[in-house]
Every structure is written in C-alpha cells, then in structure tokens.
C-alpha cells in the first residue's frame, strides 16, 4: 500500500493511494496468465476522482483482481505513478502482456515502465472510438471479425473490405490506434503489425 500526500495551507492532505495485496500478487505470479488489463473509471458521490485498476485472468477465464488505485484525474503523471507501483508489486513476468485503452498518458507510462511487455489495446475502447467517425455495415461486419481472426490472412481479408470502402479508416487506425488490437498479431508483433508496416498501401497486392 502506497499513500501519497501533498501540502495544502501548511497541512498535509490525501492525494492518491495504490493498493496491491500480497495474496493477490502471489496468486497472479503463481497461477494466472501473464496478462494485465489496466483501466480507470470515474468516481461519483461525495468523493470524486478516478478509480484505476489492474486485473488479470485466471485459469477458469475469470476476472482476477490484482491492484487498484485512487487519484484525482487520468494524467500522465498519475498513470506513471500507478504503473511504477504496479511494476514494483509484480515485476516483469516472462511473456507479460499489458492491455490498455488509447489514453495517451497511460500509453506512455506503460511503454516507459514495461518496455519489454507486449502492449495491446482494448478492442472495446477502440471500437467505440472508431464508430464515432465511421458508421455503416462494412465497418460493423468486418472490424470485430478482423480483431477476432486467428490468422493473418483472414485478418487482412476483413481489413481489405474496409479499405475498399474507406481507405481513410485505415489511416485513422494507423494514426490513433497503433497498438496490437487483433488476435492474429498477439505475441507476433514484428510479423503481424500491419499498422507500423503501412499495409494499407499494399492490400491489393497481398490479398
């Protein structure tokens, strides 16, 4: 448990708190997959702020609570503080994967503190952001199937359908969602990350 205070008018007041209980950490390291999902939700009521959490998945595919924190807002400073204490608690297990949304502060913090971990992006958040700008059957019928595809070929087939209708949608993904968000790229980022290799320009040649 780490409690951070700040001075206000000659008095010390609460600023933020991080909690990672040892039985939860031990259970994660001993029996869970090396996967951590990080996100935050807004607190409402008398005390406001953000409740950040780090969760994993156990052998039954059940949610496994690992750590949480409370801070005032989702800033890069707060996320770096949270991720640094998470690293202090769990270390860097072999094959570690960290999944987040595209929040810039969180994205930067994970890359700085866990440089060797595979950094994925949450598909639910990506889809919600994407559909604010692109709507229609071609997107609803192909984006999620692309994300769920086990093979690179099927992934590119679905993305080709989107590219045929809206090439700018691929450019949007390249610019704003360039972490691994599709199943065929998991643990094979150097081979399958079509975003960093600008595959949008070579779909017609490959499919």
ABEGO torsion letter per residue (X at the ends): XBBBBBBBGGBBBBABBBBBBAAAAAAAAAABBBBBBBBBBBBBEABBEBBBBBBBBBAAGBBBBABBBBBABBBAAAAAAAAAAAAAAAEBBBGBBBBBBABAAAAAAAAAABAABBBBBBAAAAAAAAAAABBEAAAAAAAAAAAABABAAAAAAAAAAAAAABAAAAAAAAAABABBABAAABGAAAAABAAAAGAAAAAAAAX
